[in-house]
């Protein structure tokens, strides 16, 4: 789901 905020979601590891 996080493709653009892959940098921010990196911690949430929600961007698979």
MIDOSE-1310 file (N, C-alpha, C; in nm, 2 decimals, decimal comma, always signed):
residues 16
xxxx	+0,08/-0,12/+0,00/+0,00/+0,00/+0,00/+0,09/+0,13/+0,00; +0,20/+0,12/+0,07/+0,29/+0,24/+0,07/+0,39/+0,23/-0,04; +0,36/+0,27/-0,15/+0,46/+0,27/-0,26/+0,54/+0,41/-0,27; +0,46/+0,51/-0,25/+0,52/+0,65/-0,25/+0,60/+0,67/-0,12
xxxx	+0,53/+0,65/-0,01/+0,59/+0,67/+0,12/+0,67/+0,55/+0,17; +0,73/+0,48/+0,07/+0,81/+0,36/+0,10/+0,92/+0,40/+0,20; +0,96/+0,53/+0,19/+1,07/+0,57/+0,28/+1,02/+0,59/+0,42; +0,90/+0,64/+0,43/+0,84/+0,66/+0,57/+0,78/+0,52/+0,62
xxxx	+0,72/+0,45/+0,53/+0,65/+0,33/+0,58/+0,76/+0,22/+0,59; +0,89/+0,25/+0,57/+0,99/+0,15/+0,58/+0,99/+0,10/+0,72; +0,96/+0,18/+0,82/+0,96/+0,14/+0,96/+0,84/+0,05/+0,98; +0,73/+0,09/+0,92/+0,60/+0,01/+0,94/+0,61/-0,11/+0,85
xxxx	+0,71/-0,12/+0,76/+0,72/-0,23/+0,67/+0,58/-0,27/+0,62; +0,51/-0,17/+0,58/+0,37/-0,19/+0,54/+0,37/-0,19/+0,38; +0,48/-0,14/+0,33/+0,49/-0,13/+0,18/+0,55/-0,25/+0,12; +0,48/-0,35/+0,09/+0,54/-0,48/+0,04/+0,55/-0,46/-0,11
